[in-house]
Amino acid sequence: MISLTRRFTSCKCRKLCAIAIFVSFMRCIHTFCLCGSDSVFGEEQAAITCKMSPAAKETDTPIAVIYSLALLVGLPLNVLSLWVLVRRHGLRSANTVIMTHLAVSDLLLILTLPLRIYYYVSSSWPFGAVLCKVAILVFRTNILSSSFFITFISVDRMLAVSYPLRSRTLRTPRTSWIACVAVWLLAVIYCLPEINCKQGKDSTKCFRLLNSNSTNSSSGKDTIGSPPVYVYILVICLVLLFVINLTSTATVIRTLCRRKNDLMGHNIRKVFLLFTMNLLMFSFFFLPFIIVTLLSWQDKIDLQVVEVIIAHASLNCCLDPIVYYFSFDAFWKKN
């Protein structure tokens, strides 16, 4: 027991050291680029860094650490998951297709995290408005597409348990491909107008949220901002997906209680783990995100807190590989 505790402690320390070294490395890069008169990014970027408010700088380091954790943990896990899904399992089942799309969505998000880490370490953005908007688009698309894909996995597993015969014609790779491509298209179309509203207008403050009063000041108004229609659409969409996950979980529980003899080939505890994991993903990552999104538009929450919650939402990519493991048919079978 003592040896196991020592191993766990040493492993945890190595991860924390890796994160600290990564953040320090990004700070060194920024110092090299901005120090001296011959600055790589020029004196204008250095002046912008010095103008950052103290409140913003206080939260920048925790946000950088959160993104570094998501990068260092999520990248190897999702690369390994995608390799296992494609090479070992192929795209021969409905749930494997969905999980592959979820892994791709997570990897796209992870590949943009170094940009966010650099920004919150240096408080500057020298990469231009286009790359800023691409990074924001990828992040927003990941939040929306991941919530859909996780819900698809829950529905697919619910149909496999509750309606195994009647759902065979529906639970096909072709149907999953159509649904996943539709989600990608809808997510991108939905997120395109959003990145032009509160973020990405000032390329030097790429990921910094703007107060709605400041956005209205240009038009002569100084009133509390009202969330636009697309914000309400996002909230309604994610809440409906959460309800669908709750309904799928309740249906599976009812089926397990009624048909225990018919489900002898499944490990009931392992079946329940998947639905519990999906509900936890929504509760800890997606629901806080939509709550602070509403509050931020009404100026009822500090914007630095919103940025921390947004960074916290990126950690969903670290737990998705656990969902893949729980979703495999072989995992559900009794040994």
Residue pairs with C-beta under 8 A, 6 or more apart in sequence:
15 69
15 72
15 73
18 72
19 65
19 68
19 69
19 72
22 68
22 71
22 72
22 117
23 61
23 64
23 65
23 68
23 117
23 121
26 64
26 117
26 118
26 121
26 122
27 121
27 122
29 118
29 122
30 118
30 121
30 122
30 124
32 40
33 39
33 40
33 41
33 122
33 126
34 40
34 41
34 45
34 46
34 49
34 122
34 124
37 43
39 45
39 46
41 124
41 126
45 124
45 126
45 204
46 124
48 123
48 124
48 204
49 122
49 123
49 124
52 60
52 123
55 302
55 304
56 123
56 208
56 304
57 123
58 304
59 304
59 305
59 307
59 308
60 120
60 121
60 123
61 120
61 121
62 308
62 311
63 116
63 120
63 307
63 308
63 311
64 117
64 120
64 121
66 308
66 311
66 312
66 314
66 315
67 113
67 116
67 117
67 120
67 311
67 314
68 113
68 117
69 315
69 318
70 110
70 113
70 311
70 314
70 315
70 317
70 318
71 110
71 113
71 114
71 117
73 318
74 106
74 110
74 315
74 317
74 318
75 107
75 110
77 318
77 321
78 103
78 106
78 107
78 110
78 317
78 320
78 321
79 107
80 321
81 99
81 103
81 320
81 321
81 324
82 100
82 103
82 104
82 107
84 324
85 96
85 99
85 100
85 103
85 324
86 100
89 96
89 328
90 96
91 97
91 100
91 173
92 173
93 173
93 329
94 156
94 171
94 172
94 173
94 175
94 176
95 153
95 156
95 157
95 171
95 176
95 327
95 328
95 329
96 173
97 173
97 176
97 177
97 180
98 149
98 152
98 153
98 156
98 176
98 179
98 180
99 149
99 153
99 323
99 324
99 327
101 145
101 149
101 180
101 183
101 184
102 145
102 146
102 149
102 150
102 153
102 320
102 323
102 324
103 320
103 321
103 324
105 141
105 142
105 145
105 146
105 149
106 142
106 146
106 316
106 317
106 320
108 138
108 141
108 142
109 138
109 139
109 142
109 314
109 317
110 317
111 138
112 134
112 135
112 138
112 139
113 314
115 127
115 131
115 135
116 135
116 207
116 311
119 125
119 206
119 207
120 207
124 204
125 132
125 203
125 204
125 205
125 206
125 207
127 206
128 203
129 200
129 203
132 199
132 200
132 203
132 206
132 207
133 195
133 196
133 200
135 206
135 207
136 195
136 199
136 200
136 206
136 207
137 188
137 191
137 192
137 195
139 310
139 314
140 187
140 191
140 194
140 195
141 184
141 187
141 188
141 191
142 314
142 317
143 286
143 289
143 313
144 183
144 186
144 187
144 190
144 191
144 234
144 237
144 238
145 183
145 184
145 187
146 286
146 316
146 317
146 320
147 237
147 238
147 241
147 282
147 286
148 183
148 187
148 241
149 180
149 183
150 241
150 245
150 278
150 281
150 282
150 320
150 323
151 241
151 244
151 245
151 248
151 278
152 176
152 179
152 180
153 274
153 278
153 323
153 327
154 244
154 245
154 248
154 249
154 274
154 275
154 278
155 244
155 248
156 171
156 176
157 248
157 252
157 271
157 274
157 275
157 327
158 248
158 249
158 251
158 252
159 167
159 170
159 171
160 167
160 171
160 329
161 252
161 255
161 256
161 263
161 266
161 271
162 251
162 252
162 255
190 230
190 233
190 234
193 230
194 230
197 215
197 228
198 209
198 210
198 212
198 215
199 206
199 207
199 208
199 209
199 210
200 206
201 210
207 307
208 307
209 296
209 303
209 306
209 307
210 303
211 299
211 303
212 224
212 225
212 296
212 297
212 298
212 299
213 222
213 223
213 224
213 225
213 299
215 225
216 222
216 223
216 225
224 298
224 299
225 297
225 298
225 299
226 297
226 298
227 293
227 294
227 297
227 298
228 297
231 293
231 294
231 297
234 290
234 293
235 290
235 293
235 294
238 282
238 286
238 287
238 289
238 290
239 290
241 282
241 286
242 282
242 286
242 287
245 275
245 278
245 279
245 282
246 279
248 275
249 275
249 276
249 278
249 279
252 271
252 272
252 275
253 272
255 263
256 263
256 268
256 271
256 272
260 268
264 334
265 333
265 334
266 332
266 333
266 334
267 332
267 333
267 334
270 326
270 331
270 332
271 332
273 326
274 323
274 326
274 327
277 319
277 322
277 323
277 326
278 323
281 316
281 319
281 320
281 323
285 312
285 313
285 315
285 316
286 313
286 316
288 309
288 312
288 313
289 309
289 310
289 313
292 301
292 305
292 306
292 309
292 310
293 306
295 301
295 306
296 303
296 306
325 331
